[in-house]
Amino acid sequence: MPPGETALAAPETLSAEPTSPLPYGQPAPPLARPSLDHGPIDRAALHNRIVIVHFFATWCEPCREEMAALTRFVERHRDQPVTVLAVDVGEVEVRVRRFFESQPVPFAILLDEDRSATKQWGIEFLPTSYVVDPAGNLGLFVAGPVDWDDPATDSIIQSLTTPATSPAQGELPPSQPMIGSKP
């Protein structure tokens, strides 16, 4: 696992810090934004899928490094009901487009130029990721980079596909509390 990253942890092993700004087990906030290459996307249309909502910015070094790991994660899970929605925070489309021309990714990049989604989801730190279960409820949270290549991360994400085996909702601690940036 690269320094500065963490695997998703089973909720029963999680620390109390940081806490999710949104209540677990409750419906995820709406997320309908324009995207770079996939037209308008509405998270609500992705029912019966696990949705990883990943907030980032192209100027955030840990965010840029995490894109490659998210790409590998998506490739490993391409035949499973898992979708990644990466939400760029506060940047103009031309800057985001230019960044992804040199580093294409196999998932949708949503644009939150006005930061309305960022506010609605309570994002205070970049990168931040939420995992929304197939019923559309908030399940897991991490403020900071995640090791998307760790087999433990795959296990926890996969466990959300079957409600009977789902871990209790919980927080995912950052690997280092101050890695990343304020949006």
C-alpha positions as CSV (number, residue, x, y, z in Angstrom):
1,M,0.0,0.0,0.0
2,P,1.5,3.4,-0.9
3,P,2.4,5.7,1.9
4,G,-0.4,8.2,2.8
5,E,-3.2,5.8,1.7
6,T,-5.5,3.6,3.6
7,A,-7.6,0.6,2.7
8,L,-11.3,0.9,3.4
9,A,-11.8,-0.6,6.8
10,A,-14.7,-2.7,8.2
11,P,-16.9,-0.3,10.2
12,E,-16.4,-2.3,13.4
13,T,-12.7,-1.4,13.3
14,L,-13.0,2.2,12.5
15,S,-12.0,5.1,14.7
16,A,-14.3,7.9,15.7
17,E,-12.4,10.5,13.6
18,P,-13.3,11.9,11.2
19,T,-17.1,11.6,11.3
20,S,-19.3,11.7,8.2
21,P,-21.1,14.9,7.9
22,L,-24.1,12.9,6.6
23,P,-26.1,10.2,8.5
24,Y,-25.4,6.6,7.6
25,G,-28.2,4.4,6.5
26,Q,-30.1,7.4,5.2
27,P,-30.8,8.2,1.5
28,A,-27.8,9.8,-0.2
29,P,-28.3,13.5,-1.2
30,P,-29.2,14.1,-4.8
31,L,-26.4,14.3,-7.3
32,A,-27.4,15.4,-10.8
33,R,-24.6,17.2,-12.6
34,P,-23.2,17.7,-16.1
35,S,-20.3,15.5,-16.9
36,L,-17.3,15.8,-19.3
37,D,-18.2,13.1,-21.8
38,H,-21.3,11.3,-20.6
39,G,-24.0,14.0,-20.7
40,P,-26.0,14.9,-17.6
41,I,-25.7,12.2,-14.9
42,D,-28.1,11.6,-12.0
43,R,-26.9,9.3,-9.3
44,A,-30.5,8.3,-8.5
45,A,-30.7,6.6,-11.9
46,L,-28.1,4.2,-10.7
47,H,-30.4,2.2,-8.4
48,N,-29.4,-1.4,-7.6
49,R,-25.7,-0.4,-8.0
50,I,-23.0,0.5,-5.5
51,V,-22.0,4.0,-6.3
52,I,-18.7,5.5,-5.2
53,V,-19.0,9.3,-5.1
54,H,-15.5,10.6,-5.1
55,F,-14.9,14.4,-4.7
56,F,-11.6,15.7,-6.0
57,A,-9.9,18.6,-7.8
58,T,-7.2,18.5,-10.5
59,W,-4.9,20.8,-8.4
60,C,-5.0,18.4,-5.4
61,E,-1.9,16.2,-5.5
62,P,-3.4,13.2,-3.5
63,C,-6.5,13.5,-5.7
64,R,-4.5,13.2,-8.9
65,E,-2.6,10.2,-7.6
66,E,-5.8,8.5,-6.6
67,M,-7.3,8.6,-10.1
68,A,-4.9,5.9,-11.3
69,A,-6.0,3.6,-8.5
70,L,-9.7,4.3,-9.1
71,T,-9.1,3.4,-12.7
72,R,-7.7,0.0,-11.7
73,F,-10.5,-0.5,-9.3
74,V,-13.1,0.1,-12.0
75,E,-11.3,-2.2,-14.4
76,R,-11.3,-5.0,-11.8
77,H,-15.0,-4.5,-11.1
78,R,-16.2,-3.9,-14.7
79,D,-18.6,-6.9,-14.6
80,Q,-20.1,-6.0,-11.2
81,P,-22.8,-3.6,-10.1
82,V,-20.3,-0.9,-9.0
83,T,-20.1,2.6,-10.5
84,V,-17.6,5.4,-9.8
85,L,-18.8,9.1,-10.1
86,A,-15.8,11.5,-9.7
87,V,-17.0,15.0,-8.9
88,D,-14.6,17.8,-9.7
89,V,-15.0,20.6,-7.1
90,G,-15.1,24.2,-8.2
91,E,-13.1,24.1,-11.5
92,V,-14.1,25.3,-14.9
93,E,-14.8,22.6,-17.5
94,V,-11.9,23.5,-19.8
95,R,-9.4,23.0,-17.0
96,V,-10.9,19.6,-16.0
97,R,-11.1,18.5,-19.7
98,R,-7.5,19.4,-20.3
99,F,-6.4,17.4,-17.3
100,F,-8.3,14.2,-18.4
101,E,-7.1,14.5,-22.0
102,S,-3.7,13.4,-20.8
103,Q,-5.0,11.0,-18.2
104,P,-8.3,9.4,-19.5
105,V,-10.4,7.5,-16.9
106,P,-13.1,4.8,-17.5
107,F,-15.7,6.5,-15.3
108,A,-17.8,9.7,-15.4
109,I,-16.3,13.0,-14.3
110,L,-19.0,15.3,-13.0
111,L,-18.6,19.0,-12.8
112,D,-19.5,21.0,-9.7
113,E,-18.3,24.4,-10.8
114,D,-20.7,26.2,-8.4
115,R,-19.9,23.8,-5.5
116,S,-23.6,23.2,-4.8
117,A,-23.1,19.4,-4.7
118,T,-20.0,19.8,-2.6
119,K,-22.0,21.8,0.0
120,Q,-25.0,19.4,-0.2
121,W,-22.7,16.4,0.5
122,G,-20.8,18.2,3.3
123,I,-17.4,18.0,1.7
124,E,-14.7,19.8,3.7
125,F,-11.6,18.0,2.5
126,L,-10.2,16.6,-0.8
127,P,-10.2,13.9,-1.7
128,T,-13.4,12.6,0.0
129,S,-15.3,9.5,-1.0
130,Y,-18.7,8.2,-0.1
131,V,-20.0,4.7,-0.9
132,V,-23.7,4.5,-1.6
133,D,-25.3,1.1,-1.3
134,P,-27.6,-0.4,-4.0
135,A,-30.7,0.9,-2.1
136,G,-29.3,4.5,-2.4
137,N,-28.3,4.9,1.2
138,L,-25.1,6.2,2.6
139,G,-22.9,3.3,3.7
140,L,-19.2,4.3,4.0
141,F,-17.2,7.5,4.1
142,V,-13.5,8.5,4.0
143,A,-11.9,11.9,4.0
144,G,-8.5,11.4,2.5
145,P,-7.0,9.1,-0.1
146,V,-8.0,5.4,-0.2
147,D,-5.9,2.5,-1.3
148,W,-8.3,1.3,-4.0
149,D,-5.9,-1.5,-4.9
150,D,-6.0,-3.2,-1.5
151,P,-8.0,-6.5,-1.5
152,A,-9.6,-5.4,1.8
153,T,-11.2,-2.4,0.0
154,D,-12.6,-4.8,-2.7
155,S,-14.0,-7.0,0.0
156,I,-15.8,-4.2,1.8
157,I,-17.2,-2.8,-1.4
158,Q,-18.4,-6.2,-2.5
159,S,-20.0,-6.9,0.9
160,L,-22.4,-4.0,0.2
161,T,-23.9,-5.9,-2.8
162,T,-25.7,-8.4,-0.5
163,P,-27.6,-6.7,2.3
164,A,-27.6,-9.8,4.5
165,T,-23.8,-9.7,4.5
166,S,-23.3,-5.9,4.5
167,P,-21.2,-4.5,7.2
168,A,-22.9,-2.0,9.5
169,Q,-22.6,1.5,8.1
170,G,-19.5,3.4,9.3
171,E,-16.8,5.8,8.6
172,L,-13.6,5.2,6.7
173,P,-10.7,7.0,8.3
174,P,-8.2,8.9,6.2
175,S,-4.7,7.4,6.2
176,Q,-3.2,10.7,7.4
177,P,-5.6,13.3,8.7
178,M,-4.1,16.3,6.9
179,I,-3.3,14.7,3.5
180,G,-5.3,16.5,0.9
181,S,-6.7,19.9,0.6
182,K,-9.6,22.1,1.6
183,P,-11.9,22.7,-1.4
